[in-house]
């Protein structure tokens, strides 16, 4: 057999280098324990790991502290680390989106928009352009490749931490380059891994609520951009029970109204609390009902826009049978999606759902926990 020519030798060497080259993964490190463990696990698996802190919104200085925590973890596990500044884009694409939504009378979900526009938008694109084979985060969900070659998302093993609800906008193009290392673990197990690895963030508390608000309440933050305007707080029969500072600051199903209100039956200690059932932005009226079991708080049919289906589904005239939720951590309920060329998508629940707010996300699942996609309530 003839020996390989020099050019053939060079080709073989190049191919071998490609085969042996470590895959590079850029990890979005928030400074919390989850993304810290994600980076640690990927390094342990043999990836060339690059940690990136996304500077998005530094409202009360917490961003600086989180960036320092992420840097300390990167140093501890000996990986490269960078801080990428997305603050201006975050303000336009996430913060202003949220403020404009409330101003228009809906209840937008900034976490969904952050994932779409920043983490799996700007960060994803910049990481791939910088040479990343994969992008990873500390989200709790699982990704699998089907026998047909498509990528599928599943609920995390820890149902209390599952974050698939916030990631329904992901596409197949993105998923082929995504890793979610902690989706198969429970939160308690992630803490144990962090402690054993002596990660600086092992005991750091989880962030609560909307990430960029810090200790500032949502209403106080909105009032920086939306002027207060006194209006009537009334029941469905028109009885005025109080006065609010602006219908824009409320959402459907809200119980804690933040203002004093009159009782319907003076002296009745057993009267149930009021819940927001409707708001009229033009007239600046907030309508409330007594008790969380009021029929007025339930809806069975929901209209959707911006629907995204992660995997190809067989769509028939009878629609698609799914399990869906209209709020994070809400139990899944049987429903059917119908697609209409004029109206978009309609979702019909078998049983009426409580606290359905325009602007929020509805996310669809299969019976075995596969996340099928989602849409925005209108």
C-alpha positions, -999 to +999 in steps of 0.1 A: +000+000+000+013+034-009+022+057+020+001+088+023+013+119+005+024+149+024-009+167+016-029+137+027-009+137+060-017+173+066-054+166+060-054+137+085-037+159+111-062+187+106-091+162+109-076+146+141-072+181+156-109+187+150-118+154+165-097+159+195-104+195+200-124+202+232-158+216+226-161+252+238-191+262+258-199+298+270-218+297+303-240+326+313-229+331+349-253+352+370-234+350+402-258+325+417-253+289+428-272+274+398-251+288+370-219+283+391-227+246+393-235+245+356-200+259+348-184+235+373-201+204+358-192+213+323-156+218+332-156+185+349-171+168+318-141+181+298-155+211+280-134+242+274-156+265+296-158+302+292-178+321+319-197+352+310-215+376+333-242+396+314-244+431+328-281+439+322-294+464+348-276+478+378-305+493+397-292+492+432-256+480+428-266+443+430-253+437+395-217+446+406-219+422+435-232+394+413-205+400+388-179+397+415-194+365+428-194+350+392-157+361+388-147+344+421-164+311+409-146+313+376-113+318+393-120+290+417-127+264+389-100+279+367-119+291+336-118+322+315-142+349+325-157+380+309-183+406+316-204+416+286-224+448+288-260+445+276-274+472+298-287+495+271-302+467+251-318+453+283-334+486+291-349+488+256-359+452+251-369+441+286-374+470+310-392+493+285-412+463+272-425+457+307-433+494+314-450+498+281-471+467+288-483+479+321-490+514+306-512+497+280-531+476+306-515+442+302-493+422+325-461+414+305-436+388+316-401+403+316-384+369+324-397+354+292-385+385+273-351+385+290-346+349+279-357+356+243-339+389+238-309+387+260-298+353+272-308+334+240-307+365+218-277+388+222-256+365+245-263+334+224-254+353+191-222+369+205-210+336+221-215+317+188-197+344+169-168+343+194-163+306+187-186+288+211-199+253+201-225+256+228-241+281+251-252+270+286-271+285+315-282+275+350-319+270+340-337+240+354-350+220+324-338+191+303-329+189+266-329+158+245-323+149+209-351+129+193-347+099+170-357+121+141-329+146+150-349+174+164-343+188+199-369+186+227-373+203+260-386+186+291-395+197+326-367+195+351-365+167+376-371+192+404-407+203+397-405+231+423-376+247+403-386+238+368-381+269+345-394+256+312-423+280+315-399+309+308-382+293+278-410+285+254-397+310+228-366+288+220-362+275+184-346+244+169-317+265+156-309+277+192-315+243+209-289+225+188-263+247+205-278+247+240-268+229+272-287+228+305-264+209+329-285+211+361-319+201+347-315+165+359-307+175+395-329+187+424-320+220+440-308+203+471-284+182+450-271+213+433-263+228+467-245+196+477-224+197+445-215+234+452-205+226+487-183+197+478-166+217+451-162+246+476-178+271+452-179+306+466-216+308+459-225+275+476-246+292+503-258+322+484-295+327+486-317+325+455-329+357+440-367+363+443-391+381+420-382+401+389-344+399+387-335+435+381-357+451+407-337+441+437-354+453+469-376+478+450-413+468+446-427+465+411-453+492+417-427+517+430-405+509+400-434+515+376-442+548+393-409+561+382-421+560+346-459+560+349-476+589+367-501+581+394-538+588+387-565+584+413-595+563+403-624+542+416-620+507+430-654+492+425-673+459+424-690+444+393-723+460+402-708+495+403-704+499+441-674+520+449-653+504+477-622+524+476-597+546+456-566+535+438-535+554+425-537+540+389-553+511+371-520+505+353-504+492+385-528+463+389-530+428+374-558+403+371-561+381+402-542+405+424-553+403+461-531+428+479-545+460+466-522+483+484-550+507+494-577+508+521-612+498+510-646+496+525-663+464+535-695+455+517-712+444+549-702+467+578-690+448+608-688+415+589-656+399+602-660+370+578-660+390+546-636+376+521-608+397+506-612+414+472-594+403+440-589+423+408-611+409+381-609+436+355-593+470+348-603+498+324-572+519+315-591+546+296-616+552+325-590+543+352-613+519+369-602+487+388-630+462+392-628+437+421-648+407+433-651+392+468-634+359+473-610+339+452-637+314+443-658+340+423-668+327+389-657+360+374-621+351+381-622+321+358-618+318+320-621+287+298-613+302+263-581+322+257-569+339+225-531+338+218-506+356+197-468+350+189-473+313+193-441+292+190-441+255+186-407+240+195-412+207+176-432+200+145-467+189+156-494+174+135-521+200+133-556+189+124-589+207+121-597+194+155-567+211+170-539+198+192-546+182+226-521+195+252-516+202+289-511+239+296-505+264+323-512+302+324-489+310+353-455+298+365-458+267+388-495+264+381-506+227+378-510+216+342-545+214+328-560+196+298-566+219+269-569+220+231-553+245+207-571+255+175-553+275+148-573+301+129-559+320+099-577+352+109-576+350+147-543+332+153-545+306+180-573+298+204-568+277+236-598+259+251-594+244+286-614+214+297-619+232+331-619+270+336-587+286+347-583+312+374-564+346+372-559+347+334-541+380+326-535+395+292-498+397+284-488+367+303-476+334+288-495+302+282-471+272+278-480+238+264-468+204+274-473+168+264-484+141+288-449+130+294-436+165+304-422+175+270-425+213+265-442+219+232-442+257+230-463+286+241-479+320+233-490+353+247-525+359+261-545+387+244 
